[in-house]
Amino acid sequence: MGQPSEEVIARYRANLEQFVLRARRIEGHSLAADWDALVSLASAPLKLRISEGGEARMRQEFPPEEVVESAAARVRPLLLETDACGYLKSLKAVTYFCRSVPSDVAWAKAAKAEWKTRTHEGVLGYRLMVGDLATGDTADMSDQELAMAWIYGDVVHHDAERLQEADPFGLSGRFRAAVPLVAWMMVAAIELLTFLRFLQERGELALRAEVFETEVILRSTEWEYPAQIRTAPVGTPPPADALTSYSDEWAPWPGTAPTTKPSTTHPRS
């Protein structure tokens, strides 16, 4: 196989830069604040309790759905082969840039294999089977299928076909399957991000420094900033752009009132 063209190499770097930006948003999610808890969540923790009478009960404790939903929205682009930040696209780029280090290539290949296994809608952890004693209807789905039904049916899209197929298991069945998958994808993304930081420091990627530094998470959603208020008669055109001065029709407020009753404001900071 020949050397990739400069265009292909540039695309590899662009993919990695987009992945870094997305992965940093994932890293900044509240579920990732406790790394050990996130890793545990990815393993689908299940508690089994047997009473003195021999009754077995299973218990699962997950974060609120709204929290997992926001995490799912952040990881979802990594699943898509068409998105620039796709996980598999990023691993392909990594494989090229670290091709001279066999251990790094082996890590990338192992990560690729695990990603495909975890996100493929086959059987991985379990199959859930339900039946209706009154009608005799039965249904069964794998955990990945249920998880994807929640992600693409309940959360980031409204895939009616997936929802209809998974309807016998209810929202709780879909959610319980999705939580470990979402958590695992977060773990995988953060681990790859950590690896990319290492490769960048080693000088093997030459990515733009700003993708590791630019703001990707809003730490505060309250703002206060200075503003100018001007008024003008109805129909007065506003400035053409942010650098164009106000025309004389736009009077500062409070200040000298225009000859016609003002009804339009144009704040400018």
N, C-alpha and C positions, 0 to 999 in steps of 0.2 A: 504494500500500500504506500503510495507516494505521500509527500509532505502536503498537509492542507494548505490551501491558498491563504493569502493575507486576509481575504474577505471572510473566509471561514474562521480563522483565528480571531478576527475582530468580533465575529458573531458569538464565538465562545466566551470572550471577555464580556460582551454585552449581556449574555445570558447569566453569567456569574454575578455581574453587578446588580441585575434585577433580582436575582435570588437573594443576595446579601440584604437588599432593602426589605424584601418580604420577610426573610428569616429574622431580621432584627425586630420587625413588628411582632412576629410570633414569640420571640425571646422576651419581648416586653409585656406579654400578656400576663394577667394576674395568676393564671394557672401555672406559669413557669417560674413564679417567684420562689416556690419551694420545689427544688429539683427532685429531691427524694420522693416527695408526694406525687409529682408528675410521673416519674418512672413507675411508681407503684400503681398509679391509675392506669397506665398503659398496659399493665399486666392483668387487667380485669379482676381486681381483688374481690374475693367471694368468701363470706364467712358461713361456716356450716355449724349448726348447733343441734345437738340431739338431746331431747328432754329425758327425764328419768323414765318416762313411759315409753321411750323408744321413738318418739316422733322426731323426724328430721326436718329442719327448717333452714333454708338458705337466705342470707341477707347481703344486700349490696348497698353501699352508701356512696353516692356520687355528688358532685357539686350541683348547684342549681342549673336548670336547663338553660337559662339565659346566659350564664357564664360560659357553658360549653358551646352554646350557639355562636357566641362572638368568637370563640377560639376556632370553631369550624369554618367560619367565614374567613379567618386569616390564613388557614392552611389550605383551603379548597383550591386556590390557583396552582398549588404545587402538584395537584393531581392531573392537571390538564397538559397534554403534550403540546397544545397550541399556544399556551402562555409562555412568555419569555422567561418567567421565573420558575418554570416547571422543574421538579426535582430530578427527573431522569435526564433532562437536557443539561442540567448543572453537573450531574455526575459524568456525563459524556465529556463535558469541557474539562472537568477535573482530571479525568483519565488522560487527556491529551497533555495538559500542563505538567502533570507529575509523572509522565511516561518513563522518565529515567530512573525512578525510584520504585523498584518492584513491590515493596511493602505498601506504598501509597496506592499503587494500581490495584493491588489485592484488596485493600480496604474499600476502594471505590466499587469494585466488582461485587464484593460481599454486600455492600450497602444497596446496590442495585437489585441484587437477587432478593434481599429481604423486603425491599420496598414493593417489588412486584408480587411477592407472596402475600404480604399484609394487605395490599390494596386490591388484589384480584378478587372478584366476586365468586369465589368458590367456597370450599370448606377449609376453615383454618382452626378456629377455636371450638365451635360447636354448631350443631343444627338445632333449631327450635321447632318443635312439632306441637300443633294444637288440633283439637277436635271438638266438634259440637255434638253432644250426645243426643240432642233433639232432632237435628237434621242429618247427622251422619257425615257432615262435611269435615274434611281435614285439610291441613296446610302445613308445609314445612319450608323453612328458609335457613340459609347459613347466616352466621353472624355478620359477615361482610355485606351480604345482600341487604340485611336489615339495617346495617349502619349506613349504607349508601342510600337506602330509601329515606332515612331520616335526614341525611345531608342534602340530598337532591330533591326530596319531596317536601320535607317540613321546614327546611332552613333556607339554603341559598337559591333554590328554585322551587317550583311547585309542579314537580313531575307527577302528573295524575296517574300515569300507568304504574309507576313505582309504588305510589301510595295505595292504589287499588290492590296490587299484588300483596303488599305488606299489611293491609288493613286487618286481617284476622289476628295479628299480633298486637295491635293497638300502638298508641304513641309510646307507651312505656317500654314495650318490647323493642321498638326501633331505637329509642334513646339508650337503653341499657347496652345495646350492641354497638352504638356509635361512640360512646364515651371513651372506651379503651382505644379505639382506632384513632380518634382525634388526638388523644393524649400521645399515642405512639408516633403519629406524624409530627407532632410538635417536638418530641424528643429527637426524631431523625433529622428534622430541619435544624435544630439547634446544634446537634453534633456536627452536621455538615458545615454549618456556619463557623463553628469553632475550628474545624479543619481548614477552612478557607482563610481564616485569620492567620493561622500558622503558616500556610503556604504563601500568603501575602507578605508576612514578615520575613520569610525565607527568600523573597524576591522572585518567586516563580510565576506569579500571576500578573503583576503590573496593572492591577485594577486601579481605578481612580480612588484616591484616598477619601474623597467626600462621601462615597457610598457607605463607608464604615462610620462616618461621623454625622452626616446630615440628620436632622430631626425626623423621626419616623413615628414617634408616639407623642401625643398631647398629654403632658403632665398636668396641665391646668386647663379648664374650660371657662375661665372667667377672665375678661379683658377690660381694661380701662385705658383710653388713649385720647389725646387731644383731638379736637375736631373744629372745623369752621362751618358755620351755617349761613347760607345766603338765600335770599328770596328774590323772586322775579315774577312778573306778570305771567299768567297762563299762556303757554305757547312759546315762551322764550327758549331758544335752543340752549342746551347745556354746553359746557366746554367740549371740544372734540375729543380730548384725551386728558390724562392726568397732568400733562405738562403744559397745557394750554391755559392761558389766563382767562379769568372770568370777563365777560363783556360788561359794559357799564350798567346794563339792565339788572345785573345781579348785585343787589345791595346787601352789605353785611347785616347780620341780625344778631343781637339787637343793634340798632343803629338808625340811619336815615331810612325812613320807610319809602318805598317806591310810590309813584303816583297812582298806580293801579293796585287794588287789593291783592296781596301776595297769596298764592295758593300752591306754590311749588317750592320745595326745598331741595338743595343739592349739597349734602354733607361732604366734606372733603378733609381728609386727615393728612 
